[in-house]
Amino acid sequence: MSDIPNSPNQCPLCGADNRCGHLAQTTECWCFHAAFPKEIFELIPPEQRRKACICQACLERFTKRGGM
Ligand SMILES: [Zn+2]
């Protein structure tokens, strides 16, 4: 594995900006309305879970393929 970003605004799967509105201190975030299959969280290293949001691109890729 290459370096995994450990910043709360970076997707733990691809390292891109996850654009989480929660961090931007807006009241609404796209992730509040998105359905995250629980399987996607199993792809995240345990120490990264609940720290950084998955980005929308990774969520879409996962849901379309049914996996990464
Ligand atoms: Zn991502």
N, CA, C, O and the ligand as a Tripos MOL2 file, in Angstrom:
@<TRIPOS>MOLECULE
protein
  273   271    69     0     0
PROTEIN
NO_CHARGES

@<TRIPOS>ATOM
      1 N           0.8380   -1.1990    0.0000 N.3       1 MET1
      2 CA          0.0000    0.0000    0.0000 C.3       1 MET1
      3 C           0.8690    1.2440    0.0000 C.2       1 MET1
      4 O           1.9070    1.2930    0.6610 O.2       1 MET1
      5 N           0.4450    2.2260   -0.7310 N.am      2 SER2
      6 CA          1.1340    3.5060   -0.6940 C.3       2 SER2
      7 C           0.6310    4.3030    0.5100 C.2       2 SER2
      8 O          -0.2060    3.8250    1.2760 O.2       2 SER2
      9 N           1.1320    5.4800    0.6620 N.am      3 ASP3
     10 CA          0.7460    6.2920    1.8030 C.3       3 ASP3
     11 C          -0.7440    6.5870    1.7950 C.2       3 ASP3
     12 O          -1.2990    7.0280    0.7890 O.2       3 ASP3
     13 N          -1.3680    6.3420    2.9080 N.am      4 ILE4
     14 CA         -2.7880    6.6370    3.0390 C.3       4 ILE4
     15 C          -2.9180    7.9860    3.7380 C.2       4 ILE4
     16 O          -2.3200    8.2070    4.7910 O.2       4 ILE4
     17 N          -3.6850    8.8670    3.1590 N.am      5 PRO5
     18 CA         -3.8390   10.1740    3.7940 C.3       5 PRO5
     19 C          -4.5160   10.0380    5.1490 C.2       5 PRO5
     20 O          -5.3460    9.1540    5.3620 O.2       5 PRO5
     21 N          -4.1670   10.8830    6.0120 N.am      6 ASN6
     22 CA         -4.7370   10.7990    7.3540 C.3       6 ASN6
     23 C          -5.3530   12.1320    7.7490 C.2       6 ASN6
     24 O          -5.3350   12.5300    8.9140 O.2       6 ASN6
     25 N          -5.8920   12.8010    6.7550 N.am      7 SER7
     26 CA         -6.5020   14.0860    6.9930 C.3       7 SER7
     27 C          -8.0100   13.9360    6.8920 C.2       7 SER7
     28 O          -8.4870   13.2230    6.0090 O.2       7 SER7
     29 N          -8.7780   14.5800    7.7610 N.am      8 PRO8
     30 CA        -10.2310   14.3940    7.7540 C.3       8 PRO8
     31 C         -10.9190   14.9170    6.4900 C.2       8 PRO8
     32 O         -12.0860   14.6090    6.2490 O.2       8 PRO8
     33 N         -10.2130   15.6920    5.6970 N.am      9 ASN9
     34 CA        -10.8530   16.1530    4.4630 C.3       9 ASN9
     35 C         -10.4070   15.3550    3.2480 C.2       9 ASN9
     36 O         -10.7010   15.7240    2.1110 O.2       9 ASN9
     37 N          -9.7020   14.2670    3.4900 N.am     10 GLN10
     38 CA         -9.2740   13.4370    2.3760 C.3      10 GLN10
     39 C          -9.9320   12.0710    2.4480 C.2      10 GLN10
     40 O         -10.0350   11.4590    3.5110 O.2      10 GLN10
     41 N         -10.3710   11.6170    1.2930 N.am     11 CYS11
     42 CA        -10.9850   10.2970    1.2070 C.3      11 CYS11
     43 C          -9.9680    9.2310    1.6100 C.2      11 CYS11
     44 O          -8.8480    9.2290    1.1000 O.2      11 CYS11
     45 N         -10.3370    8.3290    2.5130 N.am     12 PRO12
     46 CA         -9.3940    7.2940    2.9270 C.3      12 PRO12
     47 C          -9.1630    6.2340    1.8660 C.2      12 PRO12
     48 O          -8.2450    5.4230    1.9920 O.2      12 PRO12
     49 N          -9.9820    6.2260    0.8200 N.am     13 LEU13
     50 CA         -9.8210    5.2180   -0.2300 C.3      13 LEU13
     51 C          -8.9630    5.7030   -1.3840 C.2      13 LEU13
     52 O          -8.1630    4.9370   -1.9210 O.2      13 LEU13
     53 N          -9.1130    6.9600   -1.7740 N.am     14 CYS14
     54 CA         -8.3590    7.4360   -2.9330 C.3      14 CYS14
     55 C          -7.5050    8.6600   -2.6290 C.2      14 CYS14
     56 O          -6.6690    9.0390   -3.4500 O.2      14 CYS14
     57 N          -7.6920    9.2800   -1.4840 N.am     15 GLY15
     58 CA         -6.8660   10.4230   -1.1260 C.3      15 GLY15
     59 C          -7.3300   11.7490   -1.6940 C.2      15 GLY15
     60 O          -6.6950   12.7790   -1.4710 O.2      15 GLY15
     61 N          -8.4370   11.7300   -2.4280 N.am     16 ALA16
     62 CA         -8.9610   12.9780   -2.9740 C.3      16 ALA16
     63 C          -9.6960   13.7790   -1.8980 C.2      16 ALA16
     64 O         -10.0670   13.2500   -0.8500 O.2      16 ALA16
     65 N          -9.8910   15.0400   -2.1790 N.am     17 ASP17
     66 CA        -10.6920   15.8890   -1.3080 C.3      17 ASP17
     67 C         -12.1000   15.3010   -1.2550 C.2      17 ASP17
     68 O         -12.7300   15.1270   -2.2980 O.2      17 ASP17
     69 N         -12.5960   14.9960   -0.0770 N.am     18 ASN18
     70 CA        -13.9210   14.3630    0.0220 C.3      18 ASN18
     71 C         -15.0770   15.3670    0.0300 C.2      18 ASN18
     72 O         -16.2490   14.9910    0.0350 O.2      18 ASN18
     73 N         -14.7170   16.6450    0.0290 N.am     19 ARG19
     74 CA        -15.7220   17.6990   -0.0660 C.3      19 ARG19
     75 C         -16.8140   17.5630    0.9750 C.2      19 ARG19
     76 O         -17.9800   17.8410    0.6980 O.2      19 ARG19
     77 N         -16.4540   17.1520    2.1320 N.am     20 CYS20
     78 CA        -17.4440   16.9960    3.1830 C.3      20 CYS20
     79 C         -17.8770   18.3640    3.6950 C.2      20 CYS20
     80 O         -17.0580   19.1470    4.1770 O.2      20 CYS20
     81 N         -19.1530   18.6380    3.5860 N.am     21 GLY21
     82 CA        -19.6800   19.9110    4.0350 C.3      21 GLY21
     83 C         -19.6100   20.0790    5.5370 C.2      21 GLY21
     84 O         -19.6060   21.1970    6.0520 O.2      21 GLY21
     85 N         -19.5560   18.9780    6.2220 N.am     22 HIS22
     86 CA        -19.4580   18.9960    7.6690 C.3      22 HIS22
     87 C         -18.1750   19.7050    8.1190 C.2      22 HIS22
     88 O         -18.1740   20.4750    9.0800 O.2      22 HIS22
     89 N         -17.0990   19.4250    7.4070 N.am     23 LEU23
     90 CA        -15.8220   20.0550    7.7320 C.3      23 LEU23
     91 C         -15.7930   21.5110    7.3130 C.2      23 LEU23
     92 O         -15.1280   22.3370    7.9370 O.2      23 LEU23
     93 N         -16.5140   21.8130    6.2610 N.am     24 ALA24
     94 CA        -16.5690   23.1920    5.7850 C.3      24 ALA24
     95 C         -17.5110   24.0230    6.6540 C.2      24 ALA24
     96 O         -17.6980   25.2190    6.4260 O.2      24 ALA24
     97 N         -18.0890   23.3790    7.6350 N.am     25 GLN25
     98 CA        -18.9800   24.0160    8.5980 C.3      25 GLN25
     99 C         -20.2530   24.5620    7.9560 C.2      25 GLN25
    100 O         -20.8330   25.5490    8.4070 O.2      25 GLN25
    101 N         -20.6560   23.8930    6.9060 N.am     26 THR26
    102 CA        -21.9780   24.1620    6.3710 C.3      26 THR26
    103 C         -22.9160   23.1880    7.0790 C.2      26 THR26
    104 O         -22.4610   22.1850    7.6290 O.2      26 THR26
    105 N         -24.1720   23.4600    7.0730 N.am     27 THR27
    106 CA        -25.0930   22.5940    7.7960 C.3      27 THR27
    107 C         -25.4310   21.3420    7.0060 C.2      27 THR27
    108 O         -25.8040   20.3140    7.5720 O.2      27 THR27
    109 N         -25.2950   21.4420    5.6910 N.am     28 GLU28
    110 CA        -25.6570   20.3120    4.8520 C.3      28 GLU28
    111 C         -24.4210   19.7430    4.1810 C.2      28 GLU28
    112 O         -23.5200   20.4800    3.7820 O.2      28 GLU28
    113 N         -24.3910   18.4440    4.0650 N.am     29 CYS29
    114 CA        -23.3030   17.7930    3.3460 C.3      29 CYS29
    115 C         -23.9360   16.7460    2.4450 C.2      29 CYS29
    116 O         -24.9300   16.1170    2.8080 O.2      29 CYS29
    117 N         -23.3590   16.5680    1.2820 N.am     30 TRP30
    118 CA        -23.8940   15.5550    0.3710 C.3      30 TRP30
    119 C         -23.9470   14.1920    1.0410 C.2      30 TRP30
    120 O         -24.8240   13.3810    0.7430 O.2      30 TRP30
    121 N         -23.0050   13.9410    1.9500 N.am     31 CYS31
    122 CA        -22.9470   12.6030    2.5380 C.3      31 CYS31
    123 C         -24.1000   12.3310    3.5040 C.2      31 CYS31
    124 O         -24.3640   11.1760    3.8370 O.2      31 CYS31
    125 N         -24.7860   13.3760    3.9550 N.am     32 PHE32
    126 CA        -25.9470   13.1490    4.8180 C.3      32 PHE32
    127 C         -27.0700   12.4500    4.0560 C.2      32 PHE32
    128 O         -27.8920   11.7340    4.6300 O.2      32 PHE32
    129 N         -27.0740   12.6810    2.7550 N.am     33 HIS33
    130 CA        -28.1720   12.1580    1.9430 C.3      33 HIS33
    131 C         -27.7600   10.9490    1.1140 C.2      33 HIS33
    132 O         -28.5840   10.3610    0.4140 O.2      33 HIS33
    133 N         -26.5120   10.5880    1.1940 N.am     34 ALA34
    134 CA        -26.0350    9.4600    0.4090 C.3      34 ALA34
    135 C         -26.1560    8.1790    1.2260 C.2      34 ALA34
    136 O         -26.0370    8.1900    2.4510 O.2      34 ALA34
    137 N         -26.3910    7.1010    0.5360 N.am     35 ALA35
    138 CA        -26.4480    5.8100    1.2040 C.3      35 ALA35
    139 C         -25.0880    5.1380    1.0480 C.2      35 ALA35
    140 O         -24.6250    4.8830   -0.0640 O.2      35 ALA35
    141 N         -24.4720    4.8640    2.1640 N.am     36 PHE36
    142 CA        -23.1800    4.1930    2.1420 C.3      36 PHE36
    143 C         -23.3910    2.7290    2.4970 C.2      36 PHE36
    144 O         -23.7810    2.4100    3.6200 O.2      36 PHE36
    145 N         -23.1320    1.8340    1.5400 N.am     37 PRO37
    146 CA        -23.2420    0.4100    1.8790 C.3      37 PRO37
    147 C         -22.2280    0.0710    2.9640 C.2      37 PRO37
    148 O         -21.1030    0.5700    2.9380 O.2      37 PRO37
    149 N         -22.6060   -0.7500    3.8930 N.am     38 LYS38
    150 CA        -21.6830   -1.0030    5.0020 C.3      38 LYS38
    151 C         -20.4080   -1.6860    4.5230 C.2      38 LYS38
    152 O         -19.3650   -1.5890    5.1700 O.2      38 LYS38
    153 N         -20.4920   -2.3730    3.3940 N.am     39 GLU39
    154 CA        -19.3060   -3.0370    2.8590 C.3      39 GLU39
    155 C         -18.1860   -2.0590    2.5100 C.2      39 GLU39
    156 O         -17.0030   -2.3990    2.5560 O.2      39 GLU39
    157 N         -18.5900   -0.8300    2.1580 N.am     40 ILE40
    158 CA        -17.5610    0.1280    1.7570 C.3      40 ILE40
    159 C         -16.6740    0.4980    2.9390 C.2      40 ILE40
    160 O         -15.4970    0.8120    2.7640 O.2      40 ILE40
    161 N         -17.2290    0.4620    4.1170 N.am     41 PHE41
    162 CA        -16.4300    0.8070    5.2930 C.3      41 PHE41
    163 C         -15.3950   -0.2640    5.6240 C.2      41 PHE41
    164 O         -14.3990   -0.0120    6.3020 O.2      41 PHE41
    165 N         -15.6670   -1.4660    5.1230 N.am     42 GLU42
    166 CA        -14.7040   -2.5420    5.3590 C.3      42 GLU42
    167 C         -13.4470   -2.3510    4.5400 C.2      42 GLU42
    168 O         -12.4300   -2.9940    4.8010 O.2      42 GLU42
    169 N         -13.5030   -1.4730    3.5500 N.am     43 LEU43
    170 CA        -12.3220   -1.1750    2.7390 C.3      43 LEU43
    171 C         -11.4080   -0.1580    3.4120 C.2      43 LEU43
    172 O         -10.2540    0.0150    3.0210 O.2      43 LEU43
    173 N         -11.9290    0.4950    4.4050 N.am     44 ILE44
    174 CA        -11.1560    1.5370    5.0750 C.3      44 ILE44
    175 C         -10.3650    0.9220    6.2260 C.2      44 ILE44
    176 O         -10.9160    0.1610    7.0210 O.2      44 ILE44
    177 N          -9.1000    1.2430    6.3160 N.am     45 PRO45
    178 CA         -8.3300    0.7260    7.4570 C.3      45 PRO45
    179 C          -8.9810    1.1640    8.7680 C.2      45 PRO45
    180 O          -9.4370    2.3020    8.8720 O.2      45 PRO45
    181 N          -9.0330    0.2930    9.7620 N.am     46 PRO46
    182 CA         -9.7470    0.5860   11.0110 C.3      46 PRO46
    183 C          -9.3700    1.9210   11.6380 C.2      46 PRO46
    184 O         -10.2330    2.6140   12.1770 O.2      46 PRO46
    185 N          -8.1100    2.2870   11.5760 N.am     47 GLU47
    186 CA         -7.6930    3.5450   12.2020 C.3      47 GLU47
    187 C          -8.1920    4.7680   11.4490 C.2      47 GLU47
    188 O          -8.1520    5.8830   11.9700 O.2      47 GLU47
    189 N          -8.6640    4.5610   10.2190 N.am     48 GLN48
    190 CA         -9.1720    5.6850    9.4370 C.3      48 GLN48
    191 C         -10.6810    5.8410    9.5490 C.2      48 GLN48
    192 O         -11.2330    6.8860    9.2030 O.2      48 GLN48
    193 N         -11.3390    4.8050   10.0310 N.am     49 ARG49
    194 CA        -12.7990    4.8640   10.0890 C.3      49 ARG49
    195 C         -13.2740    5.9220   11.0640 C.2      49 ARG49
    196 O         -12.6750    6.1430   12.1170 O.2      49 ARG49
    197 N         -14.3410    6.5560   10.6950 N.am     50 ARG50
    198 CA        -14.9680    7.6210   11.5090 C.3      50 ARG50
    199 C         -14.1100    8.8760   11.6100 C.2      50 ARG50
    200 O         -14.4420    9.8000   12.3530 O.2      50 ARG50
    201 N         -13.0210    8.9100   10.8750 N.am     51 LYS51
    202 CA        -12.1940   10.1120   10.8930 C.3      51 LYS51
    203 C         -12.3730   10.9040    9.6200 C.2      51 LYS51
    204 O         -12.5570   12.1200    9.6490 O.2      51 LYS51
    205 N         -12.3180   10.2050    8.5030 N.am     52 ALA52
    206 CA        -12.4150   10.8700    7.2170 C.3      52 ALA52
    207 C         -13.5670   10.2890    6.4220 C.2      52 ALA52
    208 O         -13.8000    9.0810    6.4450 O.2      52 ALA52
    209 N         -14.2720   11.1330    5.7340 N.am     53 CYS53
    210 CA        -15.3700   10.6790    4.8970 C.3      53 CYS53
    211 C         -14.8400   10.0890    3.6020 C.2      53 CYS53
    212 O         -13.7870   10.4830    3.1010 O.2      53 CYS53
    213 N         -15.5850    9.1450    3.0790 N.am     54 ILE54
    214 CA        -15.3380    8.6470    1.7380 C.3      54 ILE54
    215 C         -15.8200    9.7040    0.7570 C.2      54 ILE54
    216 O         -16.8340   10.3560    1.0060 O.2      54 ILE54
    217 N         -15.1200    9.8840   -0.3430 N.am     55 CYS55
    218 CA        -15.5440   10.8860   -1.3210 C.3      55 CYS55
    219 C         -16.6710   10.3450   -2.1910 C.2      55 CYS55
    220 O         -16.9040    9.1380   -2.2650 O.2      55 CYS55
    221 N         -17.3550   11.2610   -2.8380 N.am     56 GLN56
    222 CA        -18.5070   10.8940   -3.6520 C.3      56 GLN56
    223 C         -18.1030   10.0040   -4.8270 C.2      56 GLN56
    224 O         -18.8390    9.0920   -5.2030 O.2      56 GLN56
    225 N         -16.9460   10.2700   -5.3970 N.am     57 ALA57
    226 CA        -16.4840    9.4640   -6.5360 C.3      57 ALA57
    227 C         -16.2920    8.0080   -6.1320 C.2      57 ALA57
    228 O         -16.6670    7.0990   -6.8730 O.2      57 ALA57
    229 N         -15.7100    7.7860   -4.9580 N.am     58 CYS58
    230 CA        -15.5050    6.4110   -4.5040 C.3      58 CYS58
    231 C         -16.8330    5.7300   -4.1870 C.2      58 CYS58
    232 O         -17.0110    4.5450   -4.4710 O.2      58 CYS58
    233 N         -17.7560    6.4700   -3.6050 N.am     59 LEU59
    234 CA        -19.0570    5.8940   -3.3030 C.3      59 LEU59
    235 C         -19.7680    5.4680   -4.5900 C.2      59 LEU59
    236 O         -20.3470    4.3850   -4.6650 O.2      59 LEU59
    237 N         -19.7130    6.3360   -5.5940 N.am     60 GLU60
    238 CA        -20.3700    6.0080   -6.8620 C.3      60 GLU60
    239 C         -19.7050    4.8190   -7.5360 C.2      60 GLU60
    240 O         -20.3780    3.9400   -8.0750 O.2      60 GLU60
    241 N         -18.3920    4.8010   -7.5010 N.am     61 ARG61
    242 CA        -17.6680    3.6970   -8.1120 C.3      61 ARG61
    243 C         -18.0420    2.3950   -7.4140 C.2      61 ARG61
    244 O         -18.2610    1.3690   -8.0580 O.2      61 ARG61
    245 N         -18.1100    2.4540   -6.1120 N.am     62 PHE62
    246 CA        -18.4250    1.2540   -5.3350 C.3      62 PHE62
    247 C         -19.8400    0.7670   -5.6110 C.2      62 PHE62
    248 O         -20.0570   -0.4260   -5.8220 O.2      62 PHE62
    249 N         -20.7990    1.6780   -5.6100 N.am     63 THR63
    250 CA        -22.1830    1.2620   -5.7900 C.3      63 THR63
    251 C         -22.4640    0.7890   -7.2080 C.2      63 THR63
    252 O         -23.2920   -0.1000   -7.4080 O.2      63 THR63
    253 N         -21.7920    1.3650   -8.1900 N.am     64 LYS64
    254 CA        -22.0070    0.9270   -9.5740 C.3      64 LYS64
    255 C         -21.4300   -0.4520   -9.8390 C.2      64 LYS64
    256 O         -22.0250   -1.2690  -10.5420 O.2      64 LYS64
    257 N         -20.2760   -0.6920   -9.2700 N.am     65 ARG65
    258 CA        -19.6290   -1.9750   -9.5140 C.3      65 ARG65
    259 C         -20.0540   -3.0350   -8.5240 C.2      65 ARG65
    260 O         -19.8840   -4.2300   -8.7650 O.2      65 ARG65
    261 N         -20.6030   -2.5960   -7.4170 N.am     66 GLY66
    262 CA        -20.8830   -3.5310   -6.3500 C.3      66 GLY66
    263 C         -19.6080   -3.9420   -5.6470 C.2      66 GLY66
    264 O         -19.5530   -4.9930   -5.0100 O.2      66 GLY66
    265 N         -18.5860   -3.1190   -5.7600 N.am     67 GLY67
    266 CA        -17.3050   -3.3950   -5.1040 C.3      67 GLY67
    267 C         -16.2670   -2.4700   -5.6710 C.2      67 GLY67
    268 O         -16.5660   -1.7100   -6.5930 O.2      67 GLY67
    269 N         -15.0820   -2.5030   -5.1670 N.am     68 MET68
    270 CA        -14.0380   -1.6180   -5.6800 C.3      68 MET68
    271 C         -13.2640   -2.3220   -6.7880 C.2      68 MET68
    272 O         -12.3370   -1.7440   -7.3550 O.2      68 MET68
    273 ZN        -12.3580    8.6710   -2.8240 Zn       69 ZN69
@<TRIPOS>BOND
     1     1     2 1
     2     2     3 1
     3     3     4 2
     4     3     5 am
     5     5     6 1
     6     6     7 1
     7     7     8 2
     8     7     9 am
     9     9    10 1
    10    10    11 1
    11    11    12 2
    12    11    13 am
    13    13    14 1
    14    14    15 1
    15    15    16 2
    16    15    17 am
    17    17    18 1
    18    18    19 1
    19    19    20 2
    20    19    21 am
    21    21    22 1
    22    22    23 1
    23    23    24 2
    24    23    25 am
    25    25    26 1
    26    26    27 1
    27    27    28 2
    28    27    29 am
    29    29    30 1
    30    30    31 1
    31    31    32 2
    32    31    33 am
    33    33    34 1
    34    34    35 1
    35    35    36 2
    36    35    37 am
    37    37    38 1
    38    38    39 1
    39    39    40 2
    40    39    41 am
    41    41    42 1
    42    42    43 1
    43    43    44 2
    44    43    45 am
    45    45    46 1
    46    46    47 1
    47    47    48 2
    48    47    49 am
    49    49    50 1
    50    50    51 1
    51    51    52 2
    52    51    53 am
    53    53    54 1
    54    54    55 1
    55    55    56 2
    56    55    57 am
    57    57    58 1
    58    58    59 1
    59    59    60 2
    60    59    61 am
    61    61    62 1
    62    62    63 1
    63    63    64 2
    64    63    65 am
    65    65    66 1
    66    66    67 1
    67    67    68 2
    68    67    69 am
    69    69    70 1
    70    70    71 1
    71    71    72 2
    72    71    73 am
    73    73    74 1
    74    74    75 1
    75    75    76 2
    76    75    77 am
    77    77    78 1
    78    78    79 1
    79    79    80 2
    80    79    81 am
    81    81    82 1
    82    82    83 1
    83    83    84 2
    84    83    85 am
    85    85    86 1
    86    86    87 1
    87    87    88 2
    88    87    89 am
    89    89    90 1
    90    90    91 1
    91    91    92 2
    92    91    93 am
    93    93    94 1
    94    94    95 1
    95    95    96 2
    96    95    97 am
    97    97    98 1
    98    98    99 1
    99    99   100 2
   100    99   101 am
   101   101   102 1
   102   102   103 1
   103   103   104 2
   104   103   105 am
   105   105   106 1
   106   106   107 1
   107   107   108 2
   108   107   109 am
   109   109   110 1
   110   110   111 1
   111   111   112 2
   112   111   113 am
   113   113   114 1
   114   114   115 1
   115   115   116 2
   116   115   117 am
   117   117   118 1
   118   118   119 1
   119   119   120 2
   120   119   121 am
   121   121   122 1
   122   122   123 1
   123   123   124 2
   124   123   125 am
   125   125   126 1
   126   126   127 1
   127   127   128 2
   128   127   129 am
   129   129   130 1
   130   130   131 1
   131   131   132 2
   132   131   133 am
   133   133   134 1
   134   134   135 1
   135   135   136 2
   136   135   137 am
   137   137   138 1
   138   138   139 1
   139   139   140 2
   140   139   141 am
   141   141   142 1
   142   142   143 1
   143   143   144 2
   144   143   145 am
   145   145   146 1
   146   146   147 1
   147   147   148 2
   148   147   149 am
   149   149   150 1
   150   150   151 1
   151   151   152 2
   152   151   153 am
   153   153   154 1
   154   154   155 1
   155   155   156 2
   156   155   157 am
   157   157   158 1
   158   158   159 1
   159   159   160 2
   160   159   161 am
   161   161   162 1
   162   162   163 1
   163   163   164 2
   164   163   165 am
   165   165   166 1
   166   166   167 1
   167   167   168 2
   168   167   169 am
   169   169   170 1
   170   170   171 1
   171   171   172 2
   172   171   173 am
   173   173   174 1
   174   174   175 1
   175   175   176 2
   176   175   177 am
   177   177   178 1
   178   178   179 1
   179   179   180 2
   180   179   181 am
   181   181   182 1
   182   182   183 1
   183   183   184 2
   184   183   185 am
   185   185   186 1
   186   186   187 1
   187   187   188 2
   188   187   189 am
   189   189   190 1
   190   190   191 1
   191   191   192 2
   192   191   193 am
   193   193   194 1
   194   194   195 1
   195   195   196 2
   196   195   197 am
   197   197   198 1
   198   198   199 1
   199   199   200 2
   200   199   201 am
   201   201   202 1
   202   202   203 1
   203   203   204 2
   204   203   205 am
   205   205   206 1
   206   206   207 1
   207   207   208 2
   208   207   209 am
   209   209   210 1
   210   210   211 1
   211   211   212 2
   212   211   213 am
   213   213   214 1
   214   214   215 1
   215   215   216 2
   216   215   217 am
   217   217   218 1
   218   218   219 1
   219   219   220 2
   220   219   221 am
   221   221   222 1
   222   222   223 1
   223   223   224 2
   224   223   225 am
   225   225   226 1
   226   226   227 1
   227   227   228 2
   228   227   229 am
   229   229   230 1
   230   230   231 1
   231   231   232 2
   232   231   233 am
   233   233   234 1
   234   234   235 1
   235   235   236 2
   236   235   237 am
   237   237   238 1
   238   238   239 1
   239   239   240 2
   240   239   241 am
   241   241   242 1
   242   242   243 1
   243   243   244 2
   244   243   245 am
   245   245   246 1
   246   246   247 1
   247   247   248 2
   248   247   249 am
   249   249   250 1
   250   250   251 1
   251   251   252 2
   252   251   253 am
   253   253   254 1
   254   254   255 1
   255   255   256 2
   256   255   257 am
   257   257   258 1
   258   258   259 1
   259   259   260 2
   260   259   261 am
   261   261   262 1
   262   262   263 1
   263   263   264 2
   264   263   265 am
   265   265   266 1
   266   266   267 1
   267   267   268 2
   268   267   269 am
   269   269   270 1
   270   270   271 1
   271   271   272 2
@<TRIPOS>SUBSTRUCTURE
     1 MET1         2 RESIDUE 1 A MET
     2 SER2         6 RESIDUE 1 A SER
     3 ASP3        10 RESIDUE 1 A ASP
     4 ILE4        14 RESIDUE 1 A ILE
     5 PRO5        18 RESIDUE 1 A PRO
     6 ASN6        22 RESIDUE 1 A ASN
     7 SER7        26 RESIDUE 1 A SER
     8 PRO8        30 RESIDUE 1 A PRO
     9 ASN9        34 RESIDUE 1 A ASN
    10 GLN10       38 RESIDUE 1 A GLN
    11 CYS11       42 RESIDUE 1 A CYS
    12 PRO12       46 RESIDUE 1 A PRO
    13 LEU13       50 RESIDUE 1 A LEU
    14 CYS14       54 RESIDUE 1 A CYS
    15 GLY15       58 RESIDUE 1 A GLY
    16 ALA16       62 RESIDUE 1 A ALA
    17 ASP17       66 RESIDUE 1 A ASP
    18 ASN18       70 RESIDUE 1 A ASN
    19 ARG19       74 RESIDUE 1 A ARG
    20 CYS20       78 RESIDUE 1 A CYS
    21 GLY21       82 RESIDUE 1 A GLY
    22 HIS22       86 RESIDUE 1 A HIS
    23 LEU23       90 RESIDUE 1 A LEU
    24 ALA24       94 RESIDUE 1 A ALA
    25 GLN25       98 RESIDUE 1 A GLN
    26 THR26      102 RESIDUE 1 A THR
    27 THR27      106 RESIDUE 1 A THR
    28 GLU28      110 RESIDUE 1 A GLU
    29 CYS29      114 RESIDUE 1 A CYS
    30 TRP30      118 RESIDUE 1 A TRP
    31 CYS31      122 RESIDUE 1 A CYS
    32 PHE32      126 RESIDUE 1 A PHE
    33 HIS33      130 RESIDUE 1 A HIS
    34 ALA34      134 RESIDUE 1 A ALA
    35 ALA35      138 RESIDUE 1 A ALA
    36 PHE36      142 RESIDUE 1 A PHE
    37 PRO37      146 RESIDUE 1 A PRO
    38 LYS38      150 RESIDUE 1 A LYS
    39 GLU39      154 RESIDUE 1 A GLU
    40 ILE40      158 RESIDUE 1 A ILE
    41 PHE41      162 RESIDUE 1 A PHE
    42 GLU42      166 RESIDUE 1 A GLU
    43 LEU43      170 RESIDUE 1 A LEU
    44 ILE44      174 RESIDUE 1 A ILE
    45 PRO45      178 RESIDUE 1 A PRO
    46 PRO46      182 RESIDUE 1 A PRO
    47 GLU47      186 RESIDUE 1 A GLU
    48 GLN48      190 RESIDUE 1 A GLN
    49 ARG49      194 RESIDUE 1 A ARG
    50 ARG50      198 RESIDUE 1 A ARG
    51 LYS51      202 RESIDUE 1 A LYS
    52 ALA52      206 RESIDUE 1 A ALA
    53 CYS53      210 RESIDUE 1 A CYS
    54 ILE54      214 RESIDUE 1 A ILE
    55 CYS55      218 RESIDUE 1 A CYS
    56 GLN56      222 RESIDUE 1 A GLN
    57 ALA57      226 RESIDUE 1 A ALA
    58 CYS58      230 RESIDUE 1 A CYS
    59 LEU59      234 RESIDUE 1 A LEU
    60 GLU60      238 RESIDUE 1 A GLU
    61 ARG61      242 RESIDUE 1 A ARG
    62 PHE62      246 RESIDUE 1 A PHE
    63 THR63      250 RESIDUE 1 A THR
    64 LYS64      254 RESIDUE 1 A LYS
    65 ARG65      258 RESIDUE 1 A ARG
    66 GLY66      262 RESIDUE 1 A GLY
    67 GLY67      266 RESIDUE 1 A GLY
    68 MET68      270 RESIDUE 1 A MET
    69 ZN69       273 GROUP 0 **** ****
